[in-house]
Amino acid sequence: MCWVTLDRAVRLASRFGRRVDPVWEPLAADIAAEVVAKGWNEAVGAYTTAYDGEDLDAASLHIGLSGLLDPADERFQSTVTAIEAGLRHGPTVYRYRRDDGLPGGEGGFHLCTAWLVEAYLLTGRRAQAEELFAHLVDRAGPTGLIPEEFDPCAERALGNHPQAYSHLGLIRCAQLLDRCA
């Protein structure tokens, strides 16, 4: 996300005629090169939570969603597949599956589900994007509001309700699916 900050700062400065700090672009390039090289775990076949780590994290999808790595890159494609296999459970996607030291368990996060929908679209898997999006829409309660999390085993909502990030993810996916129709 440090790369995203610098990349977007350069874009915004250029767009609005602002001065670009001469350090920003080379620093962004250095960060991108390091993340692309060190974040990839060949044994796992995915970008992982930490350098030299093996844990998957749905946030790793942002390497392609943000534009840091071309979505056509085989490593992004493989990361999407690994996250699908390791973190998706039915209609939801877990952020991660490691012990984080916090009490209790969590469900899948609807925002992570939205990230996977977007990743499916970027990797040419439209049918899977539509199917997962339909599951996300179905998670809305009788008021049309979406919670933060979903427990696919108990089939119940968890966490904050309603959750703005869940709604933003749903709206973004609806826009992307409509735009790519």
LINZIDA-V479732 format. One record per residue. N is the residue number from 1. RES is the residue in three letters. PHI is phi in radians with two decimals (999 if undefined). PSI is psi in whole degrees, 0 to 359 (999 if undefined). D_LAST is the distance of its C-alpha to the last C-alpha in whole Angstrom. Layout:
# LINZIDA-V479732
n=N res=RES phi=PHI psi=PSI d_last=D_LAST
n=N res=RES phi=PHI psi=PSI d_last=D_LAST
This chain:
# LINZIDA-V479732
n=1 res=MET phi=999 psi=340 d_last=29
n=2 res=CYS phi=-1.12 psi=320 d_last=32
n=3 res=TRP phi=-1.09 psi=315 d_last=30
n=4 res=VAL phi=-1.00 psi=316 d_last=28
n=5 res=THR phi=-1.02 psi=311 d_last=30
n=6 res=LEU phi=-1.18 psi=316 d_last=32
n=7 res=ASP phi=-1.03 psi=314 d_last=29
n=8 res=ARG phi=-1.24 psi=327 d_last=27
n=9 res=ALA phi=-1.10 psi=317 d_last=31
n=10 res=VAL phi=-1.13 psi=315 d_last=31
n=11 res=ARG phi=-1.06 psi=313 d_last=28
n=12 res=LEU phi=-1.15 psi=319 d_last=29
n=13 res=ALA phi=-1.06 psi=316 d_last=32
n=14 res=SER phi=-1.13 psi=317 d_last=31
n=15 res=ARG phi=-1.13 psi=324 d_last=29
n=16 res=PHE phi=-1.86 psi=18 d_last=32
n=17 res=GLY phi=1.14 psi=33 d_last=35
n=18 res=ARG phi=-1.69 psi=160 d_last=36
n=19 res=ARG phi=-1.27 psi=133 d_last=38
n=20 res=VAL phi=-1.70 psi=123 d_last=37
n=21 res=ASP phi=-1.04 psi=129 d_last=39
n=22 res=PRO phi=-1.10 psi=347 d_last=40
n=23 res=VAL phi=-1.44 psi=334 d_last=40
n=24 res=TRP phi=-1.06 psi=308 d_last=36
n=25 res=GLU phi=-1.13 psi=313 d_last=35
n=26 res=PRO phi=-1.12 psi=324 d_last=37
n=27 res=LEU phi=-1.15 psi=318 d_last=37
n=28 res=ALA phi=-1.06 psi=318 d_last=33
n=29 res=ALA phi=-1.12 psi=320 d_last=34
n=30 res=ASP phi=-1.12 psi=316 d_last=36
n=31 res=ILE phi=-1.10 psi=314 d_last=35
n=32 res=ALA phi=-1.03 psi=314 d_last=31
n=33 res=ALA phi=-1.07 psi=319 d_last=34
n=34 res=GLU phi=-1.18 psi=314 d_last=36
n=35 res=VAL phi=-1.11 psi=316 d_last=33
n=36 res=VAL phi=-1.10 psi=319 d_last=31
n=37 res=ALA phi=-1.36 psi=314 d_last=34
n=38 res=LYS phi=-1.61 psi=341 d_last=36
n=39 res=GLY phi=-1.39 psi=339 d_last=33
n=40 res=TRP phi=-1.37 psi=132 d_last=32
n=41 res=ASN phi=-2.04 psi=108 d_last=34
n=42 res=GLU phi=-1.06 psi=320 d_last=34
n=43 res=ALA phi=-1.12 psi=323 d_last=36
n=44 res=VAL phi=-1.44 psi=331 d_last=33
n=45 res=GLY phi=1.32 psi=34 d_last=31
n=46 res=ALA phi=-2.83 psi=163 d_last=29
n=47 res=TYR phi=-1.35 psi=134 d_last=29
n=48 res=THR phi=-1.98 psi=178 d_last=32
n=49 res=THR phi=-1.01 psi=319 d_last=33
n=50 res=ALA phi=-2.48 psi=155 d_last=36
n=51 res=TYR phi=-0.96 psi=137 d_last=37
n=52 res=ASP phi=1.12 psi=10 d_last=39
n=53 res=GLY phi=-1.65 psi=169 d_last=38
n=54 res=GLU phi=-2.08 psi=354 d_last=36
n=55 res=ASP phi=-1.34 psi=136 d_last=34
n=56 res=LEU phi=-1.47 psi=151 d_last=31
n=57 res=ASP phi=-2.56 psi=128 d_last=29
n=58 res=ALA phi=-1.02 psi=335 d_last=25
n=59 res=ALA phi=-1.10 psi=340 d_last=26
n=60 res=SER phi=-1.11 psi=341 d_last=26
n=61 res=LEU phi=-1.05 psi=336 d_last=22
n=62 res=HIS phi=-1.16 psi=346 d_last=23
n=63 res=ILE phi=-1.08 psi=327 d_last=24
n=64 res=GLY phi=-1.70 psi=323 d_last=21
n=65 res=LEU phi=-1.12 psi=328 d_last=19
n=66 res=SER phi=-1.49 psi=344 d_last=21
n=67 res=GLY phi=1.66 psi=2 d_last=21
n=68 res=LEU phi=-1.09 psi=320 d_last=25
n=69 res=LEU phi=-2.15 psi=138 d_last=24
n=70 res=ASP phi=-1.06 psi=128 d_last=21
n=71 res=PRO phi=-1.02 psi=340 d_last=19
n=72 res=ALA phi=-1.38 psi=348 d_last=19
n=73 res=ASP phi=-1.08 psi=134 d_last=23
n=74 res=GLU phi=-1.00 psi=328 d_last=24
n=75 res=ARG phi=-1.20 psi=324 d_last=26
n=76 res=PHE phi=-1.21 psi=315 d_last=23
n=77 res=GLN phi=-0.97 psi=316 d_last=21
n=78 res=SER phi=-1.18 psi=323 d_last=25
n=79 res=THR phi=-1.11 psi=317 d_last=25
n=80 res=VAL phi=-1.03 psi=314 d_last=21
n=81 res=THR phi=-1.12 psi=319 d_last=23
n=82 res=ALA phi=-1.14 psi=318 d_last=26
n=83 res=ILE phi=-1.18 psi=321 d_last=25
n=84 res=GLU phi=-1.04 psi=313 d_last=23
n=85 res=ALA phi=-1.25 psi=323 d_last=26
n=86 res=GLY phi=-1.66 psi=336 d_last=29
n=87 res=LEU phi=-2.13 psi=345 d_last=27
n=88 res=ARG phi=-1.50 psi=135 d_last=25
n=89 res=HIS phi=-2.36 psi=103 d_last=27
n=90 res=GLY phi=1.07 psi=238 d_last=25
n=91 res=PRO phi=-1.54 psi=13 d_last=22
n=92 res=THR phi=-2.44 psi=163 d_last=23
n=93 res=VAL phi=-2.21 psi=126 d_last=24
n=94 res=TYR phi=-1.35 psi=149 d_last=28
n=95 res=ARG phi=-1.18 psi=314 d_last=28
n=96 res=TYR phi=-2.79 psi=173 d_last=31
n=97 res=ARG phi=-2.26 psi=30 d_last=34
n=98 res=ARG phi=-1.85 psi=162 d_last=37
n=99 res=ASP phi=-1.26 psi=118 d_last=40
n=100 res=ASP phi=-1.77 psi=6 d_last=39
n=101 res=GLY phi=1.43 psi=358 d_last=43
n=102 res=LEU phi=-1.60 psi=146 d_last=42
n=103 res=PRO phi=-1.23 psi=151 d_last=43
n=104 res=GLY phi=1.36 psi=170 d_last=41
n=105 res=GLY phi=-1.82 psi=166 d_last=37
n=106 res=GLU phi=-2.09 psi=160 d_last=34
n=107 res=GLY phi=-1.61 psi=189 d_last=31
n=108 res=GLY phi=-1.37 psi=147 d_last=27
n=109 res=PHE phi=-1.64 psi=130 d_last=26
n=110 res=HIS phi=-1.09 psi=328 d_last=23
n=111 res=LEU phi=-1.13 psi=321 d_last=22
n=112 res=CYS phi=-1.14 psi=324 d_last=22
n=113 res=THR phi=-1.08 psi=317 d_last=20
n=114 res=ALA phi=-1.09 psi=321 d_last=17
n=115 res=TRP phi=-1.07 psi=320 d_last=18
n=116 res=LEU phi=-1.21 psi=323 d_last=18
n=117 res=VAL phi=-1.00 psi=312 d_last=14
n=118 res=GLU phi=-1.11 psi=319 d_last=14
n=119 res=ALA phi=-1.12 psi=320 d_last=16
n=120 res=TYR phi=-1.01 psi=315 d_last=14
n=121 res=LEU phi=-1.09 psi=317 d_last=11
n=122 res=LEU phi=-1.17 psi=336 d_last=13
n=123 res=THR phi=-1.79 psi=14 d_last=15
n=124 res=GLY phi=1.36 psi=22 d_last=12
n=125 res=ARG phi=-1.89 psi=60 d_last=13
n=126 res=ARG phi=-1.04 psi=316 d_last=9
n=127 res=ALA phi=-1.03 psi=318 d_last=11
n=128 res=GLN phi=-1.19 psi=324 d_last=14
n=129 res=ALA phi=-1.09 psi=314 d_last=12
n=130 res=GLU phi=-1.11 psi=318 d_last=11
n=131 res=GLU phi=-1.10 psi=313 d_last=14
n=132 res=LEU phi=-1.18 psi=324 d_last=16
n=133 res=PHE phi=-1.08 psi=318 d_last=14
n=134 res=ALA phi=-1.06 psi=320 d_last=15
n=135 res=HIS phi=-1.09 psi=319 d_last=19
n=136 res=LEU phi=-1.11 psi=316 d_last=19
n=137 res=VAL phi=-1.06 psi=320 d_last=18
n=138 res=ASP phi=-1.14 psi=342 d_last=21
n=139 res=ARG phi=-1.33 psi=348 d_last=23
n=140 res=ALA phi=-1.15 psi=140 d_last=23
n=141 res=GLY phi=-1.33 psi=187 d_last=27
n=142 res=PRO phi=-1.09 psi=339 d_last=28
n=143 res=THR phi=-1.58 psi=355 d_last=28
n=144 res=GLY phi=1.50 psi=5 d_last=24
n=145 res=LEU phi=-1.61 psi=149 d_last=25
n=146 res=ILE phi=-2.00 psi=135 d_last=25
n=147 res=PRO phi=-1.39 psi=179 d_last=27
n=148 res=GLU phi=-1.27 psi=317 d_last=28
n=149 res=GLU phi=-2.33 psi=166 d_last=28
n=150 res=PHE phi=-2.46 psi=133 d_last=28
n=151 res=ASP phi=-1.68 psi=106 d_last=31
n=152 res=PRO phi=-1.23 psi=339 d_last=29
n=153 res=CYS phi=-1.34 psi=312 d_last=33
n=154 res=ALA phi=-1.51 psi=351 d_last=34
n=155 res=GLU phi=0.91 psi=55 d_last=31
n=156 res=ARG phi=-2.53 psi=157 d_last=31
n=157 res=ALA phi=-1.29 psi=147 d_last=30
n=158 res=LEU phi=-2.35 psi=164 d_last=32
n=159 res=GLY phi=1.33 psi=197 d_last=33
n=160 res=ASN phi=-1.13 psi=140 d_last=32
n=161 res=HIS phi=-2.51 psi=119 d_last=31
n=162 res=PRO phi=-1.35 psi=165 d_last=29
n=163 res=GLN phi=-2.13 psi=120 d_last=27
n=164 res=ALA phi=-1.04 psi=318 d_last=26
n=165 res=TYR phi=-1.09 psi=324 d_last=24
n=166 res=SER phi=-1.09 psi=317 d_last=23
n=167 res=HIS phi=-1.18 psi=320 d_last=21
n=168 res=LEU phi=-1.09 psi=319 d_last=20
n=169 res=GLY phi=-1.09 psi=317 d_last=18
n=170 res=LEU phi=-1.08 psi=314 d_last=16
n=171 res=ILE phi=-1.10 psi=315 d_last=15
n=172 res=ARG phi=-1.06 psi=316 d_last=14
n=173 res=CYS phi=-1.11 psi=319 d_last=12
n=174 res=ALA phi=-1.06 psi=317 d_last=11
n=175 res=GLN phi=-1.11 psi=314 d_last=10
n=176 res=LEU phi=-1.14 psi=319 d_last=8
n=177 res=LEU phi=-1.12 psi=321 d_last=6
n=178 res=ASP phi=-1.19 psi=318 d_last=5
n=179 res=ARG phi=-1.17 psi=327 d_last=6
n=180 res=CYS phi=-1.64 psi=11 d_last=4
n=181 res=ALA phi=-1.20 psi=999 d_last=0
